[in-house]
Amino acid sequence: EVHLVESGGGLVQAGGSLRLSCSASGSTFDLLTIGWFRQAPGKEREGVSCIYNPEGTTNYADSVKGRFTVSTDNSNNLSYLQMNNLKPEDTAVYYCAADSFSLCDSEFDPDDYEDWGPGTHVTVSS
């Protein structure tokens, strides 16, 4: 089991940037796949990005390509989601998730991830 905690959310104006962090403990971090998801009020949870740590491969939802960048710091068991040029439609609760077997594909199926953080709120004002 992996214990995850997100941080870095907040209120930002459209066009601004935020960097979310996901701290992980309880497993071999560099063997995990880390996924980032978000859920806006009244909407289903959707995948944003993921990184397959053993190879460093990444995937992004079309809605965030070119604006968001996922990365990991394996020395400190951290994953980051750098979010640039934020838009009001990016407003949501952002979650990081981890799994030992997911391959980080463009399906972004939440059921592929076993462990989840509590989420961090991101609000983008227009």
C-alpha contacts under 8 A as a table, 3 or more apart, distances in Angstrom:
res1	aa1	res2	aa2	distance
1	E	26	G	6.18
1	E	27	S	6.76
1	E	115	D	6.81
2	V	24	A	6.43
2	V	25	S	5.65
2	V	26	G	4.85
2	V	27	S	5.72
2	V	98	A	7.07
2	V	115	D	5.94
3	H	24	A	5.58
3	H	25	S	5.20
3	H	26	G	6.13
3	H	115	D	7.10
3	H	116	W	7.52
3	H	117	G	7.13
4	L	22	C	6.44
4	L	23	S	5.55
4	L	24	A	4.65
4	L	25	S	6.73
4	L	96	C	7.22
4	L	97	A	7.34
4	L	115	D	7.42
4	L	116	W	6.16
4	L	117	G	4.55
4	L	118	P	7.71
5	V	22	C	5.50
5	V	23	S	5.24
5	V	24	A	6.77
5	V	96	C	7.78
5	V	117	G	4.97
5	V	118	P	6.51
5	V	119	G	7.37
6	E	20	L	6.90
6	E	21	S	5.49
6	E	22	C	4.38
6	E	23	S	6.41
6	E	95	Y	6.88
6	E	96	C	6.72
6	E	117	G	6.27
6	E	118	P	7.09
6	E	119	G	5.83
6	E	120	T	5.91
7	S	20	L	5.71
7	S	21	S	5.19
7	S	22	C	6.50
7	S	119	G	7.96
7	S	120	T	6.01
8	G	18	L	7.05
8	G	19	R	5.98
8	G	20	L	4.52
8	G	21	S	6.07
8	G	120	T	7.21
9	G	18	L	7.13
9	G	19	R	7.65
9	G	20	L	6.23
9	G	120	T	5.32
9	G	121	H	5.15
9	G	122	V	4.90
9	G	123	T	7.93
10	G	18	L	7.98
10	G	120	T	8.00
10	G	121	H	6.10
10	G	122	V	4.99
10	G	123	T	6.11
11	L	122	V	6.12
11	L	123	T	4.73
11	L	124	V	5.91
11	L	125	S	7.33
12	V	16	G	6.06
12	V	17	S	7.25
12	V	18	L	7.70
12	V	122	V	7.88
12	V	123	T	6.33
12	V	124	V	5.01
12	V	125	S	6.27
13	Q	16	G	5.55
13	Q	86	L	7.61
13	Q	124	V	5.34
13	Q	125	S	4.77
13	Q	126	S	6.16
14	A	85	N	6.88
14	A	86	L	5.31
14	A	87	K	5.00
14	A	88	P	6.26
14	A	124	V	5.70
14	A	125	S	5.67
14	A	126	S	5.30
15	G	84	N	7.07
15	G	85	N	4.09
15	G	86	L	4.90
15	G	87	K	6.39
16	G	84	N	6.18
16	G	85	N	5.36
16	G	86	L	5.50
17	S	82	Q	7.51
17	S	83	M	5.40
17	S	84	N	4.38
17	S	85	N	6.09
17	S	86	L	6.12
18	L	82	Q	6.20
18	L	83	M	5.25
18	L	84	N	6.72
19	R	80	Y	6.63
19	R	81	L	5.59
19	R	82	Q	4.38
19	R	83	M	5.88
20	L	80	Y	5.52
20	L	81	L	5.00
20	L	82	Q	6.39
20	L	83	M	7.83
21	S	78	L	6.68
21	S	79	S	5.72
21	S	80	Y	4.57
21	S	81	L	6.49
22	C	78	L	5.49
22	C	79	S	4.99
22	C	80	Y	6.25
22	C	96	C	6.33
23	S	77	N	6.06
23	S	78	L	4.76
23	S	79	S	6.69
24	A	27	S	7.92
24	A	29	F	7.18
24	A	77	N	5.46
24	A	78	L	6.24
25	S	29	F	7.58
25	S	77	N	6.99
28	T	31	L	5.78
28	T	32	L	7.01
29	F	32	L	5.40
29	F	53	N	7.89
29	F	74	N	6.51
29	F	77	N	5.81
30	D	53	N	5.42
30	D	54	P	6.03
30	D	74	N	5.83
30	D	77	N	7.87
31	L	53	N	5.83
31	L	54	P	5.33
31	L	100	S	6.55
32	L	52	Y	6.70
32	L	53	N	5.69
32	L	54	P	7.18
32	L	98	A	6.31
32	L	99	D	5.60
32	L	100	S	4.80
32	L	101	F	7.46
33	T	50	C	7.06
33	T	51	I	5.71
33	T	52	Y	4.44
33	T	53	N	5.58
33	T	54	P	7.98
33	T	98	A	5.59
33	T	99	D	5.36
33	T	100	S	6.21
33	T	101	F	7.30
33	T	102	S	6.01
33	T	103	L	6.64
33	T	104	C	6.43
34	I	50	C	5.50
34	I	51	I	5.40
34	I	52	Y	6.60
34	I	53	N	7.36
34	I	79	S	7.45
34	I	96	C	6.81
34	I	97	A	5.63
34	I	98	A	4.62
34	I	99	D	6.77
34	I	104	C	7.80
35	G	47	G	7.49
35	G	48	V	7.70
35	G	49	S	5.90
35	G	50	C	4.09
35	G	51	I	6.50
35	G	96	C	5.55
35	G	97	A	4.95
35	G	98	A	6.17
35	G	104	C	7.36
35	G	108	F	7.85
35	G	113	Y	7.71
36	W	47	G	6.22
36	W	48	V	5.46
36	W	49	S	5.16
36	W	50	C	5.85
36	W	81	L	7.77
36	W	94	Y	7.02
36	W	95	Y	5.68
36	W	96	C	4.51
36	W	97	A	6.27
37	F	45	R	6.60
37	F	46	E	5.49
37	F	47	G	4.33
37	F	48	V	5.08
37	F	49	S	7.03
37	F	94	Y	5.71
37	F	95	Y	5.10
37	F	96	C	6.26
37	F	97	A	7.69
38	R	45	R	5.55
38	R	46	E	5.50
38	R	47	G	6.49
38	R	48	V	6.77
38	R	92	A	5.80
38	R	93	V	5.38
38	R	94	Y	4.25
38	R	95	Y	5.86
39	Q	43	K	6.26
39	Q	44	E	5.98
39	Q	45	R	4.35
39	Q	46	E	6.29
39	Q	92	A	5.17
39	Q	93	V	5.29
39	Q	94	Y	6.60
40	A	43	K	5.36
40	A	44	E	7.28
40	A	45	R	7.39
40	A	91	T	6.39
40	A	92	A	4.14
40	A	93	V	6.32
41	P	92	A	6.96
45	R	110	P	7.96
46	E	108	F	7.31
46	E	110	P	7.98
47	G	61	A	6.65
47	G	107	E	7.91
47	G	108	F	4.86
47	G	109	D	7.24
47	G	110	P	7.50
48	V	60	Y	5.81
48	V	61	A	5.10
48	V	64	V	6.97
48	V	108	F	7.61
49	S	58	T	7.16
49	S	59	N	5.40
49	S	60	Y	4.35
49	S	61	A	6.17
49	S	70	V	6.76
49	S	108	F	7.71
50	C	58	T	5.54
50	C	59	N	5.42
50	C	60	Y	6.81
50	C	70	V	6.92
50	C	104	C	5.58
50	C	105	D	7.75
50	C	108	F	7.90
51	I	56	G	6.12
51	I	57	T	5.58
51	I	58	T	4.36
51	I	59	N	6.66
51	I	70	V	6.83
51	I	71	S	7.13
51	I	104	C	6.04
52	Y	55	E	5.95
52	Y	56	G	5.35
52	Y	57	T	5.23
52	Y	58	T	6.34
52	Y	102	S	7.90
52	Y	103	L	6.05
52	Y	104	C	5.61
53	N	56	G	4.80
53	N	57	T	7.08
53	N	72	T	7.63
57	T	104	C	7.80
58	T	70	V	7.38
58	T	104	C	6.92
59	N	104	C	6.74
59	N	105	D	6.46
59	N	106	S	6.06
60	Y	64	V	6.58
60	Y	65	K	5.78
60	Y	68	F	7.95
60	Y	106	S	7.01
61	A	64	V	5.65
61	A	65	K	6.27
61	A	106	S	7.13
62	D	65	K	5.29
64	V	67	R	5.39
64	V	68	F	5.60
65	K	68	F	6.20
66	G	69	T	7.79
67	R	83	M	6.04
67	R	84	N	5.07
67	R	85	N	6.16
67	R	86	L	7.69
68	F	81	L	6.65
68	F	82	Q	5.44
68	F	83	M	4.47
68	F	84	N	6.06
69	T	80	Y	7.93
69	T	81	L	5.66
69	T	82	Q	5.03
69	T	83	M	6.64
70	V	79	S	7.25
70	V	80	Y	5.63
70	V	81	L	4.59
70	V	82	Q	6.35
71	S	79	S	5.64
71	S	80	Y	5.21
71	S	81	L	6.63
72	T	77	N	7.53
72	T	78	L	5.62
72	T	79	S	4.14
72	T	80	Y	6.00
73	D	76	N	5.65
73	D	77	N	5.96
73	D	78	L	5.06
73	D	79	S	6.13
74	N	77	N	4.88
74	N	78	L	6.38
75	S	78	L	7.90
83	M	86	L	6.57
86	L	90	D	6.46
86	L	124	V	6.75
87	K	90	D	5.39
87	K	91	T	7.59
87	K	124	V	6.13
87	K	125	S	7.78
87	K	126	S	7.54
88	P	91	T	5.64
88	P	123	T	7.34
88	P	124	V	4.68
88	P	125	S	5.69
88	P	126	S	5.97
89	E	124	V	7.56
90	D	122	V	7.60
90	D	123	T	7.49
90	D	124	V	6.70
91	T	121	H	7.85
91	T	122	V	5.37
91	T	123	T	4.58
91	T	124	V	5.43
92	A	121	H	6.11
92	A	122	V	5.51
92	A	123	T	6.63
93	V	119	G	5.86
93	V	120	T	5.40
93	V	121	H	4.39
93	V	122	V	6.00
94	Y	119	G	5.24
94	Y	120	T	5.29
94	Y	121	H	6.21
94	Y	122	V	7.01
95	Y	116	W	6.95
95	Y	117	G	5.91
95	Y	118	P	6.73
95	Y	119	G	4.39
95	Y	120	T	6.63
96	C	116	W	6.02
96	C	117	G	5.70
96	C	119	G	7.14
97	A	113	Y	6.03
97	A	114	E	7.26
97	A	115	D	5.49
97	A	116	W	4.38
97	A	117	G	6.37
98	A	113	Y	5.58
98	A	114	E	6.29
98	A	115	D	5.27
98	A	116	W	6.59
99	D	102	S	5.74
99	D	112	D	7.23
99	D	113	Y	4.92
99	D	114	E	5.46
99	D	115	D	6.57
102	S	112	D	5.85
102	S	113	Y	6.83
104	C	108	F	7.26
105	D	108	F	6.28
108	F	112	D	7.89
109	D	112	D	5.57
109	D	113	Y	7.76
110	P	113	Y	5.67
111	D	114	E	7.26
113	Y	116	W	7.57
